[in-house]
Amino acid sequence: MKATGKAPRSSEKPGDEKPGGGAPGWLLALVLVLATVAAYSPVWRAGFIWDDDIYVTGNPLLTASDGLRRIWFSLESPSQYFPLTYTTFYLERLWWGLNPAGYHAVNLLLHAANALLAWRLLARLRVPGAWLAAALFALHPVQVESVAWITERKNVLMGFFFLLSLLAWTRFLDEPGRRRWRFYALALVCYALALAAKTTACTLPAVLLLVLWLQKMPIGWRRWAQAGPFVVLGIGMGLVTMWWERFHQGTQGALFSIGPVERVLIASRALWFYAGKLLWPAHLTFSYPRWTISASDPAAYVWPLAAAALAVVIWRGRRRLGRGVEVAAVYFAATLSPVLGFIMLWTFLFSFVADHYQYLACLGPLALAAAGMERGFGRAARRSPLLKPIGCAVLLTTLGALTWFQCGQYADAETLWRATLASNPDSWLAHNDLGMVLVAQGKNLEATSEFKMALDLNPDYPEPHNNLALLLSQNGEVAEAIAQFRKALELRPSFPEAHNGLGLALIQQGAVPEAIAEYRNALDLRPDFPEAHNNLGLALLQQGEAGEAIAHYRKALDLRPNFPEARNNLGNALAQQGKFAEAIAEYRKALDLRPNLPEVRNNLGLALVQMAEQANHLTGGGNAQALSNLAAAYAEAGRYGEAAVTARKALAQAEAQKNSALADTLQKAIRLYDAGLPMRETK
């Protein structure tokens, strides 16, 4: 990977190096894309996992009428500020709803596009083995997490604009005249988009300077000035993310109070971890064990000392090896720097490392390896001309097979968590989230066991306390449930789900004012929490506050229109206010969403009766049509005896008024009521 200096490259195309024995560029591009699609083919049948509910399936911003505005110009994003990523999810939610295949397809196509962009970039930089490096990038199994996990759209989308920005920068460096400033502007725009997809793109300014250094271009004040806007954008977005992580994601407390020495130790170990997974991609898992790092442990200093020794070796050998080795190493460390532990991330609660953290960073070591193989194959070409194609085919096929196998772990949440526990049995995250999957399957006993195992492994983990409390509450063990909810809130006061769950448990004890306070705490922390709005409405209704209850029900429905329980509760509140027509409309909407809700059907019947009795009373009880409507309402409520009696009174009135059409209808209705059937059965 040795630079050749600043040579004209404007006419160069991917494939000019002819790595496939003279194959044209379009054929190599096709092979690269098809190989990528084949290796990742299991994701077409994969579903949603872990926090895909936060990003996609349960994200209210994706269905709100003003969702796009709020994505870009509010603090309501459920994770960090990733407006471009959420915008793609917003559009896809419109196009294919909650069909996971569409989201997986976009992730895969972006990854394939990134492989092509990586090839193009490396070819422009005249890195030997550019196509092979791109193929390694595309097919290496450490990339599976970024591609097969829908939430990691932010990674592949960021990578797309990051690489486009680098390509535009290389064109800016080579293009003569004023036209080159168009490429500078394009690089800056692409960089802004990369930051809007994921903030870890903030490392790009360092890579821009690395490109200059690799090509032996002088880095004077003009170059620094040209890099300046990129630096400003990167620092600005980085500060936003640090603030967001600390005050919105909750990266505070004992778990995140790690000293500077420990952070260096974590970072150095992480660098070796990532390099090791690239060299030998065995035992890849969704959640790795969380290291215990102590500045007082002499063994912990092996990692930074080894990194320093490697840096010395690379520096001393730079004249013989060229700048490629240095650039690959610095690129690897620089692009990983935001996730090495210098800045605390919420996911460090579970592990200090994750495969998806090195999505773009791995391109440096892989390009270096490809360049080394290209030169090695070149020396052996005269004696063994088939060594290169056979060697590359075996290597890429092996990596593709490992990737295909790894993709299978992402079939669904249960498969993922069981695979994680097979590799990392002490993962309290996996035990807790497997328990949640089992709850959804109705396997509460197995779920309870998983939550307890999570707490045995980490008693200071608030989620399983909350989840176990919910099961205890459902089983009527209210006092123990309340204790578990309070423990969860002791560990994390800013835990809206635990405040909401505690409110539910307090309601079971009849402590309505205390429950209302907990629901309000939940909504203070998370205003877009539809369940808490609904539950607060129920509690307020018990206190006779129908007006405020209705406001909270409506807010719950604004956030989640397909919420049948909230519609039923809104109907009840409206009926209490005598607004029977509005209540009936809400009950019917609830039944449209979920037809088999007997409580709603009963409420609908009761509201119909009340409205019909009101109308009949207003007419003095002598109007045949009003009596007919009252009879139909009784039948809708299942009160068929009263329905038949009332229908006969209506029939007598209709015959007296010589209303033959109504009389015929009533005769049919009476037969149905006598048989225990409502009139709607005839529709």
C-alpha positions as CSV (number, residue, x, y, z in Angstrom):
1,M,0.0,0.0,0.0
2,K,2.8,2.4,-1.0
3,A,1.8,5.8,-2.4
4,T,3.2,6.8,-5.8
5,G,3.0,10.5,-5.3
6,K,0.6,13.0,-6.9
7,A,-0.2,11.6,-10.3
8,P,-3.2,12.5,-12.6
9,R,-6.1,10.3,-11.8
10,S,-9.1,12.0,-13.4
11,S,-9.4,9.4,-16.2
12,E,-8.9,6.4,-13.9
13,K,-11.8,4.0,-13.5
14,P,-12.4,1.1,-11.1
15,G,-11.0,-2.0,-12.8
16,D,-8.1,-0.2,-14.4
17,E,-5.9,-2.3,-12.2
18,K,-7.6,-5.4,-13.7
19,P,-7.4,-7.5,-10.6
20,G,-9.5,-10.2,-12.1
21,G,-7.0,-11.2,-14.8
22,G,-8.0,-8.4,-17.2
23,A,-11.8,-8.5,-16.4
24,P,-13.6,-5.3,-17.3
25,G,-14.7,-2.9,-14.5
26,W,-18.4,-3.5,-15.1
27,L,-18.0,-7.3,-14.7
28,L,-16.0,-6.9,-11.5
29,A,-18.6,-4.5,-10.1
30,L,-21.4,-7.0,-10.9
31,V,-19.4,-9.8,-9.3
32,L,-18.9,-7.7,-6.2
33,V,-22.6,-6.8,-5.9
34,L,-23.9,-10.3,-6.6
35,A,-21.4,-11.8,-4.1
36,T,-22.5,-9.4,-1.4
37,V,-26.2,-10.0,-2.1
38,A,-25.6,-13.8,-2.0
39,A,-23.6,-13.7,1.3
40,Y,-26.3,-11.6,3.0
41,S,-29.3,-13.5,1.5
42,P,-30.6,-14.7,4.9
43,V,-31.5,-11.1,5.9
44,W,-34.3,-11.1,3.3
45,R,-36.2,-13.4,5.7
46,A,-35.1,-11.7,8.9
47,G,-37.3,-9.7,11.2
48,F,-37.0,-6.9,13.7
49,I,-34.7,-7.2,16.8
50,W,-33.8,-5.4,20.0
51,D,-34.2,-1.6,19.6
52,D,-35.8,-1.8,16.2
53,D,-39.0,-1.0,18.1
54,I,-37.5,2.3,19.3
55,Y,-36.2,3.2,15.8
56,V,-39.0,1.8,13.6
57,T,-41.9,-0.2,14.8
58,G,-42.8,1.9,17.9
59,N,-41.4,5.2,16.8
60,P,-44.3,7.8,16.9
61,L,-42.3,10.2,14.8
62,L,-42.6,7.9,11.8
63,T,-46.4,8.0,11.7
64,A,-47.0,11.6,12.9
65,S,-48.3,14.1,10.3
66,D,-45.5,16.5,11.4
67,G,-43.0,13.7,11.9
68,L,-40.4,15.0,9.5
69,R,-40.3,18.4,11.1
70,R,-39.9,16.9,14.5
71,I,-37.2,14.5,13.3
72,W,-35.1,17.4,12.2
73,F,-36.1,20.3,14.5
74,S,-37.0,18.8,17.9
75,L,-35.4,16.9,20.8
76,E,-37.9,14.0,20.4
77,S,-35.7,11.5,18.6
78,P,-35.8,8.3,20.7
79,S,-32.1,7.8,20.5
80,Q,-29.3,10.2,19.4
81,Y,-29.8,13.0,16.8
82,F,-29.8,11.0,13.6
83,P,-32.3,13.0,11.4
84,L,-31.2,11.6,8.0
85,T,-31.5,8.0,9.3
86,Y,-34.9,8.6,10.8
87,T,-36.0,10.3,7.5
88,T,-35.2,7.2,5.6
89,F,-37.3,5.1,8.1
90,Y,-40.1,7.7,7.8
91,L,-40.3,7.3,4.1
92,E,-40.1,3.5,4.2
93,R,-42.8,3.4,6.8
94,L,-45.0,5.1,4.2
95,W,-43.9,2.8,1.4
96,W,-44.0,-0.7,3.0
97,G,-45.2,-0.2,6.5
98,L,-43.8,-2.7,8.9
99,N,-42.6,-5.3,6.4
100,P,-39.0,-5.9,7.6
101,A,-37.9,-7.1,4.2
102,G,-38.0,-3.6,2.8
103,Y,-35.8,-2.2,5.5
104,H,-33.3,-5.1,5.2
105,A,-33.2,-4.6,1.5
106,V,-32.2,-1.0,1.8
107,N,-29.5,-1.8,4.3
108,L,-28.0,-4.5,2.0
109,L,-28.1,-2.3,-1.0
110,L,-26.4,0.5,0.9
111,H,-23.7,-1.9,2.0
112,A,-23.2,-3.1,-1.6
113,A,-23.0,0.5,-2.8
114,N,-20.4,1.2,0.0
115,A,-18.3,-1.7,-1.3
116,L,-18.3,-0.1,-4.8
117,L,-17.4,3.3,-3.4
118,A,-14.6,1.8,-1.4
119,W,-13.2,0.2,-4.5
120,R,-13.5,3.4,-6.5
121,L,-11.8,5.4,-3.7
122,L,-8.9,3.0,-3.3
123,A,-8.4,2.8,-7.0
124,R,-8.2,6.6,-7.2
125,L,-5.6,6.5,-4.5
126,R,-3.7,3.8,-6.5
127,V,-3.8,1.3,-3.6
128,P,-2.8,-2.1,-5.0
129,G,-5.6,-4.7,-4.7
130,A,-8.4,-2.1,-4.6
131,W,-11.1,-4.5,-5.8
132,L,-9.9,-7.3,-3.4
133,A,-10.0,-4.8,-0.5
134,A,-13.6,-3.8,-1.4
135,A,-14.6,-7.5,-1.6
136,L,-13.1,-8.1,1.8
137,F,-15.0,-5.1,3.1
138,A,-18.2,-6.4,1.6
139,L,-17.9,-10.0,2.7
140,H,-16.2,-9.9,6.1
141,P,-18.5,-11.3,8.8
142,V,-17.8,-8.4,11.2
143,Q,-20.0,-6.4,8.9
144,V,-23.0,-8.5,9.5
145,E,-24.2,-6.6,12.5
146,S,-24.3,-3.3,10.5
147,V,-26.2,-4.8,7.6
148,A,-28.5,-7.4,9.2
149,W,-29.7,-5.1,12.1
150,I,-32.2,-2.6,10.8
151,T,-31.3,0.0,13.4
152,E,-27.8,0.1,12.1
153,R,-29.1,1.8,9.0
154,K,-27.3,4.7,10.6
155,N,-24.0,2.9,10.0
156,V,-24.4,2.0,6.4
157,L,-26.0,5.3,5.5
158,M,-23.3,7.2,7.2
159,G,-20.7,5.1,5.4
160,F,-22.3,5.9,2.0
161,F,-22.0,9.6,2.4
162,F,-18.6,9.4,4.2
163,L,-17.1,7.5,1.2
164,L,-18.8,9.9,-1.3
165,S,-17.3,12.8,0.6
166,L,-13.8,11.3,0.4
167,L,-14.2,10.6,-3.3
168,A,-15.3,14.2,-3.9
169,W,-12.3,15.4,-1.9
170,T,-9.9,13.4,-4.1
171,R,-11.5,14.9,-7.2
172,F,-11.0,18.4,-5.6
173,L,-7.3,17.7,-5.0
174,D,-6.8,16.5,-8.7
175,E,-9.2,18.7,-10.7
176,P,-7.6,21.7,-12.3
177,G,-9.2,25.2,-12.4
178,R,-12.3,26.5,-10.7
179,R,-14.3,23.4,-11.5
180,R,-12.6,21.7,-8.6
181,W,-14.5,23.8,-6.1
182,R,-17.6,22.1,-7.1
183,F,-16.1,18.9,-5.8
184,Y,-15.1,20.7,-2.6
185,A,-18.7,21.8,-2.1
186,L,-20.0,18.3,-2.9
187,A,-17.5,16.8,-0.3
188,L,-18.8,19.3,2.3
189,V,-22.5,18.5,1.6
190,C,-21.9,14.8,1.7
191,Y,-20.1,15.2,5.0
192,A,-23.0,17.1,6.5
193,L,-25.3,14.2,5.3
194,A,-23.0,11.6,6.8
195,L,-23.1,13.5,10.2
196,A,-26.9,13.6,9.9
197,A,-26.9,9.9,9.5
198,K,-24.5,9.1,12.4
199,T,-22.2,11.4,14.3
200,T,-19.2,9.0,14.2
201,A,-18.6,10.5,10.7
202,C,-16.9,13.4,12.7
203,T,-13.6,11.6,12.1
204,L,-13.6,12.4,8.4
205,P,-11.4,15.6,8.7
206,A,-8.6,13.4,9.9
207,V,-9.0,11.1,7.0
208,L,-8.9,14.1,4.6
209,L,-5.5,15.0,5.9
210,L,-4.4,11.3,5.7
211,V,-5.3,11.3,2.0
212,L,-3.0,14.4,1.5
213,W,-0.2,12.7,3.5
214,L,-0.6,9.4,1.6
215,Q,-0.2,11.2,-1.7
216,K,2.8,13.2,-0.4
217,M,1.0,16.5,-0.9
218,P,2.2,19.4,1.3
219,I,-0.2,20.2,4.2
220,G,0.2,23.9,4.5
221,W,-2.0,26.6,5.8
222,R,-4.2,26.5,2.7
223,R,-4.9,22.8,3.2
224,W,-5.7,23.4,6.9
225,A,-8.1,26.2,5.8
226,Q,-9.8,23.9,3.3
227,A,-10.2,21.2,6.0
228,G,-11.5,23.9,8.5
229,P,-15.2,23.8,7.6
230,F,-15.1,20.0,8.0
231,V,-13.5,20.3,11.4
232,V,-16.1,22.8,12.5
233,L,-19.0,20.6,11.4
234,G,-17.5,17.6,13.0
235,I,-16.8,19.3,16.4
236,G,-20.2,20.8,16.4
237,M,-22.1,17.6,15.8
238,G,-19.8,15.8,18.2
239,L,-20.6,18.2,21.0
240,V,-24.3,17.8,20.3
241,T,-24.0,14.0,20.5
242,M,-22.0,14.1,23.8
243,W,-24.6,16.4,25.3
244,W,-27.4,14.1,24.0
245,E,-25.7,10.9,25.4
246,R,-25.2,12.5,28.8
247,F,-28.6,14.2,29.3
248,H,-31.0,12.2,27.1
249,Q,-29.5,8.7,27.1
250,G,-28.5,8.8,30.7
251,T,-24.8,8.1,30.5
252,Q,-24.3,9.2,34.0
253,G,-23.8,7.5,37.4
254,A,-21.3,4.9,38.7
255,L,-21.1,2.8,35.6
256,F,-19.9,5.8,33.6
257,S,-17.7,7.3,36.2
258,I,-14.6,5.8,34.6
259,G,-11.3,7.6,35.1
260,P,-9.0,8.8,32.3
261,V,-6.4,6.0,32.9
262,E,-9.1,3.3,32.7
263,R,-10.4,4.9,29.5
264,V,-7.0,4.7,27.9
265,L,-6.8,1.0,29.0
266,I,-10.2,0.3,27.5
267,A,-9.4,2.0,24.3
268,S,-6.1,0.2,23.8
269,R,-7.7,-3.2,24.5
270,A,-10.5,-2.4,22.1
271,L,-8.1,-1.6,19.3
272,W,-6.5,-5.0,19.6
273,F,-9.9,-6.7,20.0
274,Y,-11.1,-5.2,16.7
275,A,-7.9,-6.0,14.9
276,G,-8.2,-9.6,16.2
277,K,-11.7,-10.0,14.9
278,L,-10.6,-8.9,11.5
279,L,-7.7,-11.3,11.4
280,W,-9.7,-14.2,12.9
281,P,-13.5,-13.7,12.8
282,A,-14.4,-16.4,15.2
283,H,-17.0,-16.3,18.0
284,L,-18.7,-13.2,16.7
285,T,-21.7,-12.3,18.9
286,F,-24.2,-9.5,19.3
287,S,-23.1,-8.6,22.8
288,Y,-19.6,-9.4,24.0
289,P,-18.6,-9.8,27.7
290,R,-18.1,-6.5,29.5
291,W,-14.4,-6.2,30.6
292,T,-13.5,-5.3,34.1
293,I,-10.7,-2.8,33.7
294,S,-8.7,-1.5,36.7
295,A,-5.8,0.9,36.7
296,S,-4.3,-1.1,39.6
297,D,-4.1,-4.3,37.5
298,P,-0.6,-4.7,35.9
299,A,-2.0,-7.0,33.2
300,A,-4.2,-4.2,31.9
301,Y,-1.2,-2.3,30.7
302,V,-0.2,-5.0,28.2
303,W,-2.6,-3.6,25.6
304,P,-1.3,0.0,25.5
305,L,2.3,-1.2,25.7
306,A,1.7,-3.5,22.8
307,A,0.1,-0.7,20.8
308,A,3.0,1.6,21.5
309,A,5.5,-1.1,20.5
310,L,3.6,-1.6,17.2
311,A,3.6,2.1,16.6
312,V,7.4,2.2,17.0
313,V,7.9,-0.7,14.6
314,I,5.7,0.9,12.0
315,W,7.5,4.2,12.4
316,R,11.0,2.7,12.1
317,G,10.0,0.7,9.1
318,R,8.3,3.5,7.2
319,R,11.0,4.1,4.7
320,R,11.1,0.4,3.7
321,L,7.3,-0.2,3.9
322,G,6.1,3.2,2.6
323,R,3.3,5.3,4.0
324,G,0.6,2.8,3.4
325,V,1.1,0.9,6.7
326,E,1.1,4.1,8.7
327,V,-2.0,5.5,7.0
328,A,-3.9,2.2,7.5
329,A,-3.0,2.1,11.2
330,V,-3.8,5.8,11.8
331,Y,-7.1,5.5,9.8
332,F,-8.1,2.5,11.8
333,A,-7.5,4.2,15.2
334,A,-8.9,7.6,14.1
335,T,-12.2,6.3,12.7
336,L,-12.6,4.1,15.8
337,S,-11.8,6.9,18.3
338,P,-15.4,8.0,19.0
339,V,-16.3,4.5,20.2
340,L,-13.1,3.4,22.0
341,G,-14.2,4.6,25.4
342,F,-12.8,8.1,25.6
343,I,-16.4,9.2,25.3
344,M,-19.0,7.1,27.3
345,L,-21.8,5.6,25.3
346,W,-25.0,4.2,26.7
347,T,-24.3,0.8,25.2
348,F,-21.1,0.5,27.3
349,L,-23.5,-0.6,30.0
350,F,-23.4,-4.0,28.3
351,S,-20.1,-4.1,26.5
352,F,-17.2,-1.8,25.6
353,V,-17.0,-3.3,22.0
354,A,-19.4,-4.2,19.2
355,D,-18.8,-5.4,15.7
356,H,-20.7,-2.6,14.1
357,Y,-18.4,0.0,15.7
358,Q,-15.7,-0.9,13.2
359,Y,-17.8,-0.8,10.0
360,L,-15.8,1.9,8.3
361,A,-12.6,1.5,10.4
362,C,-12.0,-2.0,9.1
363,L,-11.4,-0.6,5.6
364,G,-7.9,0.5,6.5
365,P,-6.5,-2.8,7.7
366,L,-8.4,-4.7,5.0
367,A,-7.0,-2.4,2.3
368,L,-3.5,-3.0,3.7
369,A,-4.0,-6.7,3.7
370,A,-5.3,-6.6,0.1
371,A,-2.3,-4.6,-1.0
372,G,0.0,-7.1,0.6
373,M,-1.7,-10.0,-1.0
374,E,-1.7,-8.2,-4.4
375,R,2.0,-7.8,-4.2
376,G,2.6,-11.3,-3.0
377,F,0.5,-12.7,-5.8
378,G,2.3,-10.5,-8.2
379,R,5.7,-12.0,-7.3
380,A,4.3,-15.5,-7.6
381,A,2.4,-14.9,-10.9
382,R,5.2,-16.1,-13.2
383,R,5.6,-19.4,-11.4
384,S,2.0,-20.0,-10.4
385,P,-0.4,-17.9,-12.5
386,L,-3.5,-19.6,-11.0
387,L,-2.4,-18.9,-7.4
388,K,-4.0,-15.4,-7.3
389,P,-7.5,-16.2,-8.7
390,I,-7.7,-19.5,-6.7
391,G,-6.4,-17.9,-3.5
392,C,-8.8,-14.9,-3.8
393,A,-11.7,-17.2,-4.6
394,V,-11.0,-19.4,-1.5
395,L,-10.6,-16.5,0.8
396,L,-13.7,-14.6,-0.3
397,T,-15.8,-17.8,-0.5
398,T,-14.8,-18.6,3.1
399,L,-15.6,-15.1,4.3
400,G,-18.9,-15.1,2.4
401,A,-19.9,-18.4,4.0
402,L,-19.1,-17.1,7.5
403,T,-21.2,-14.0,6.7
404,W,-24.1,-16.2,5.5
405,F,-23.9,-18.2,8.6
406,Q,-23.7,-15.1,10.9
407,C,-26.7,-13.6,9.2
408,G,-28.8,-16.5,10.3
409,Q,-28.5,-15.3,13.9
410,Y,-30.6,-12.2,13.0
411,A,-33.7,-14.2,11.9
412,D,-35.7,-12.9,14.8
413,A,-35.2,-11.7,18.4
414,E,-35.4,-15.1,20.0
415,T,-32.8,-16.6,17.7
416,L,-30.5,-13.6,18.2
417,W,-30.6,-13.8,22.0
418,R,-30.2,-17.5,22.2
419,A,-27.2,-17.3,19.9
420,T,-25.8,-14.5,22.0
421,L,-26.2,-16.6,25.2
422,A,-24.5,-19.5,23.5
423,S,-21.4,-17.3,23.0
424,N,-21.7,-15.2,26.1
425,P,-23.7,-17.0,28.8
426,D,-23.1,-14.2,31.3
427,S,-24.9,-11.5,29.1
428,W,-27.5,-10.0,31.4
429,L,-28.7,-8.0,28.4
430,A,-29.5,-11.2,26.5
431,H,-31.2,-12.9,29.5
432,N,-33.4,-9.8,30.0
433,D,-34.3,-9.4,26.4
434,L,-34.9,-13.1,25.9
435,G,-37.3,-12.8,28.8
436,M,-39.2,-10.0,27.0
437,V,-39.5,-12.2,23.9
438,L,-40.9,-15.1,26.1
439,V,-43.4,-12.7,27.7
440,A,-44.7,-11.8,24.3
441,Q,-45.1,-15.6,23.6
442,G,-47.1,-16.0,26.8
443,K,-44.3,-18.1,28.5
444,N,-44.3,-16.1,31.7
445,L,-42.6,-18.8,33.9
446,E,-39.7,-19.1,31.5
447,A,-39.5,-15.3,31.2
448,T,-39.4,-14.9,35.0
449,S,-36.5,-17.3,35.1
450,E,-34.6,-15.2,32.5
451,F,-35.2,-12.0,34.4
452,K,-34.0,-13.5,37.6
453,M,-30.9,-14.8,35.8
454,A,-30.2,-11.3,34.5
455,L,-30.5,-9.9,38.1
456,D,-28.2,-12.7,39.5
457,L,-25.6,-11.6,36.9
458,N,-26.1,-7.9,37.5
459,P,-28.4,-6.8,40.4
460,D,-27.8,-3.1,39.4
461,Y,-29.5,-3.5,36.0
462,P,-32.8,-1.7,36.2
463,E,-34.6,-3.2,33.2
464,P,-35.1,-6.8,34.6
465,H,-36.3,-5.3,37.9
466,N,-39.0,-3.5,35.9
467,N,-39.8,-6.5,33.7
468,L,-40.0,-8.9,36.7
469,A,-42.2,-6.3,38.5
470,L,-44.7,-6.3,35.6
471,L,-45.0,-10.1,35.7
472,L,-45.4,-10.0,39.5
473,S,-48.1,-7.4,39.1
474,Q,-50.0,-9.5,36.6
475,N,-49.9,-12.4,39.0
476,G,-51.4,-10.4,41.8
477,E,-48.1,-10.2,43.8
478,V,-48.5,-6.4,44.0
479,A,-46.4,-5.7,47.1
480,E,-43.4,-7.5,45.6
481,A,-44.0,-5.8,42.2
482,I,-44.0,-2.4,43.8
483,A,-40.7,-3.3,45.6
484,Q,-39.1,-4.3,42.2
485,F,-40.4,-1.1,40.5
486,R,-39.0,1.1,43.3
487,K,-35.6,-0.8,43.0
488,A,-35.6,-0.1,39.2
489,L,-36.2,3.6,39.9
490,E,-33.6,3.7,42.7
491,L,-31.1,2.5,40.1
492,R,-32.4,4.8,37.3
493,P,-34.7,7.6,38.4
494,S,-35.2,8.7,34.8
495,F,-37.0,5.4,33.8
496,P,-40.4,6.3,32.4
497,E,-41.5,2.7,31.9
498,A,-40.8,2.0,35.6
499,H,-42.8,5.0,36.7
500,N,-45.7,3.9,34.5
501,G,-45.5,0.3,35.8
502,L,-45.4,1.5,39.4
503,G,-48.5,3.6,38.7
504,L,-50.3,0.5,37.5
505,A,-49.3,-1.4,40.7
506,L,-50.5,1.4,42.9
507,I,-53.8,1.5,41.2
508,Q,-54.2,-2.2,42.1
509,Q,-53.7,-1.2,45.7
510,G,-56.3,1.6,45.4
511,A,-53.7,4.3,45.8
512,V,-55.0,6.4,42.9
513,P,-53.4,9.8,43.8
514,E,-50.0,8.2,44.2
515,A,-50.5,6.4,40.9
516,I,-51.4,9.7,39.2
517,A,-48.1,11.2,40.5
518,E,-46.1,8.3,39.0
519,Y,-47.9,8.6,35.6
520,R,-47.0,12.3,35.6
521,N,-43.4,11.5,36.4
522,A,-43.4,9.1,33.4
523,L,-44.7,11.8,31.1
524,D,-42.3,14.4,32.4
525,L,-39.5,12.1,31.3
526,R,-41.2,11.0,28.1
527,P,-44.0,13.2,26.9
528,D,-44.6,10.9,23.8
529,F,-45.5,7.9,26.0
530,P,-49.0,6.8,24.8
531,E,-49.5,4.1,27.5
532,A,-48.8,6.6,30.3
533,H,-51.2,9.1,28.8
534,N,-53.9,6.3,28.6
535,N,-53.2,5.1,32.2
536,L,-53.2,8.7,33.5
537,G,-56.6,9.2,31.8
538,L,-58.0,6.1,33.6
539,A,-56.8,7.3,37.0
540,L,-58.1,10.8,36.4
541,L,-61.5,9.4,35.4
542,Q,-61.6,7.5,38.7
543,Q,-61.1,10.9,40.4
544,G,-63.9,12.4,38.5
545,E,-61.6,14.5,36.2
546,A,-63.3,13.6,33.0
547,G,-62.1,16.7,31.1
548,E,-58.4,16.1,31.8
549,A,-58.8,12.4,31.2
550,I,-60.2,13.0,27.8
551,A,-57.3,15.3,26.9
552,H,-54.8,12.5,27.8
553,Y,-56.8,9.9,25.9
554,R,-56.7,12.2,22.8
555,K,-53.0,12.7,23.3
556,A,-52.4,8.9,23.5
557,L,-54.4,8.6,20.2
558,D,-52.4,11.4,18.5
559,L,-49.3,9.4,19.4
560,R,-50.7,6.0,18.4
561,P,-53.9,6.2,16.4
562,N,-54.2,2.3,16.4
563,F,-54.7,2.1,20.2
564,P,-58.0,0.3,20.8
565,E,-57.8,0.5,24.6
566,A,-57.4,4.3,24.5
567,R,-60.3,4.6,22.1
568,N,-62.5,2.5,24.4
569,N,-61.5,4.6,27.4
570,L,-62.1,7.8,25.5
571,G,-65.5,6.5,24.7
572,N,-66.2,5.8,28.3
573,A,-65.2,9.4,29.3
574,L,-67.3,10.9,26.6
575,A,-70.3,8.8,27.7
576,Q,-69.9,10.0,31.2
577,Q,-70.3,13.5,29.9
578,G,-73.5,12.5,28.0
579,K,-71.8,12.8,24.6
580,F,-73.1,9.5,23.4
581,A,-72.7,10.0,19.7
582,E,-69.0,10.8,20.1
583,A,-68.6,7.9,22.5
584,I,-70.3,5.5,20.0
585,A,-67.9,6.7,17.2
586,E,-64.9,5.9,19.4
587,Y,-66.3,2.4,20.4
588,R,-66.8,1.6,16.7
589,K,-63.3,2.7,15.9
590,A,-61.9,0.5,18.7
591,L,-63.9,-2.5,17.3
592,D,-62.6,-1.8,13.8
593,L,-59.1,-2.1,15.2
594,R,-59.8,-5.2,17.3
595,P,-63.2,-6.7,16.7
596,N,-63.0,-9.3,19.5
597,L,-63.1,-7.0,22.5
598,P,-66.2,-7.9,24.5
599,E,-65.8,-5.0,26.9
600,V,-65.9,-2.5,24.0
601,R,-68.9,-4.2,22.4
602,N,-70.7,-4.0,25.8
603,N,-69.8,-0.4,26.2
604,L,-71.1,0.3,22.7
605,G,-74.4,-1.4,23.4
606,L,-74.7,0.6,26.7
607,A,-74.0,3.9,24.9
608,L,-76.5,3.1,22.2
609,V,-79.2,2.3,24.8
610,Q,-78.5,5.5,26.7
611,M,-78.7,7.6,23.6
612,A,-81.8,5.8,22.4
613,E,-83.5,6.1,25.8
614,Q,-82.6,9.8,25.8
615,A,-84.2,10.3,22.3
616,N,-87.2,8.3,23.3
617,H,-87.7,10.3,26.4
618,L,-87.5,13.5,24.4
619,T,-90.3,12.3,22.1
620,G,-92.5,11.3,25.0
621,G,-92.4,7.6,24.3
622,G,-94.9,7.8,21.5
623,N,-92.6,8.0,18.4
624,A,-92.4,4.6,16.6
625,Q,-89.0,5.3,15.1
626,A,-87.5,6.3,18.5
627,L,-89.0,3.1,20.0
628,S,-87.5,1.1,17.1
629,N,-84.1,2.6,17.7
630,L,-84.4,1.9,21.4
631,A,-85.3,-1.7,20.7
632,A,-82.3,-2.1,18.4
633,A,-80.0,-0.6,21.0
634,Y,-81.3,-3.1,23.6
635,A,-80.6,-5.9,21.2
636,E,-77.1,-4.5,20.5
637,A,-76.5,-4.6,24.3
638,G,-77.7,-8.2,24.5
639,R,-81.0,-7.3,26.3
640,Y,-83.2,-9.2,23.8
641,G,-86.3,-9.5,26.1
642,E,-86.5,-5.7,26.5
643,A,-85.7,-5.3,22.8
644,A,-88.7,-7.6,21.8
645,V,-91.1,-5.8,24.2
646,T,-90.0,-2.3,23.0
647,A,-90.2,-3.4,19.3
648,R,-93.8,-4.6,19.8
649,K,-94.7,-1.2,21.3
650,A,-93.0,0.4,18.2
651,L,-94.9,-1.9,15.9
652,A,-98.2,-0.9,17.5
653,Q,-97.3,2.8,17.0
654,A,-96.2,2.2,13.4
655,E,-99.4,0.4,12.5
656,A,-101.5,3.1,14.2
657,Q,-99.5,5.7,12.2
658,K,-100.0,3.5,9.0
659,N,-96.2,3.4,8.5
660,S,-96.1,0.1,6.7
661,A,-92.4,0.2,5.8
662,L,-91.4,0.6,9.5
663,A,-94.0,-2.0,10.5
664,D,-92.4,-4.5,8.1
665,T,-89.0,-3.8,9.4
666,L,-90.1,-4.2,13.0
667,Q,-91.8,-7.5,12.3
668,K,-88.5,-8.8,11.0
669,A,-86.7,-7.3,14.0
670,I,-89.1,-8.9,16.5
671,R,-88.4,-12.4,15.0
672,L,-84.6,-11.7,15.4
673,Y,-85.0,-10.4,18.9
674,D,-87.1,-13.4,20.0
675,A,-84.3,-15.6,18.5
676,G,-81.7,-13.7,20.5
677,L,-80.1,-11.9,17.5
678,P,-79.6,-8.2,16.9
679,M,-80.7,-6.5,13.8
680,R,-77.1,-6.0,12.5
681,E,-77.0,-9.8,11.9
682,T,-79.2,-9.3,8.8
683,K,-76.6,-7.0,7.1
